[in-house]
Amino acid sequence: MMRFKRWLREGVWLLLIAAVALWGVDRLRAPALPDDLATLVVKDMQGNPLSLAELSESQPLLIYVWASWCGICRLTTPSVAKMIANGETVLNVALRSGDNARVQQWMSKKGLNGPGINDEKGELTQHWDIAATPTFIVLHKGKVTSSTSGWTSRWGLEFRLWLAHF
């Protein structure tokens, strides 16, 4: 019994250390977003204006910045597609992934339904100081509540969207 308690205590400490390390890495790789991010009105691939503040008013908005040439994005895209299918609000931002027709075809093939922005030259993501794909930004009621770059799990994304309510 003593051995079990010792293993349990060491396991808890290991999980705590891992959680703190992951939080620190997450903070280091998060983009330095501009203050006016939520006030921006961007145009989707059909030329329609999209207000980030309006999209995030009723429920948290996940902004998913991806690229068709990004290997990690191929791992995270199915999770985002499942979240879209479950009713989450997601704005897809394609970074340097070709023309509108190619991006739209890729999004349809991967199940990324909903509004999309084609940042063909990388100007928008440069303004947002995004240097890596994939990048995930959570907005709620016009405020950035979370951001990270690199691989993350679906549970991690769902948890970030849930935390945005508080």
HELIX and SHEET records of a PDB file:
HELIX    1   1 MET A    2  ARG A   29  1                                  28    
HELIX    2   2 LEU A   37  THR A   39  5                                   3    
HELIX    3   3 LEU A   52  LEU A   55  1                                   4    
HELIX    4   4 GLY A   71  ALA A   85  1                                  15    
HELIX    5   5 ASN A  100  LYS A  110  1                                  11    
HELIX    6   6 GLU A  123  HIS A  127  1                                   5    
HELIX    7   7 ARG A  154  LEU A  163  1                                  10    
SHEET    1   A 2 VAL A  41  LYS A  43  0                                        
SHEET    2   A 2 PRO A  49  SER A  51 -1                                        
SHEET    1   B 5 GLY A 116  ASP A 119  0                                        
SHEET    2   B 5 THR A  89  LEU A  95  1                                        
SHEET    3   B 5 LEU A  61  TRP A  66  1                                        
SHEET    4   B 5 THR A 135  HIS A 140 -1                                        
SHEET    5   B 5 LYS A 143  SER A 149 -1                                        
END                                                                             
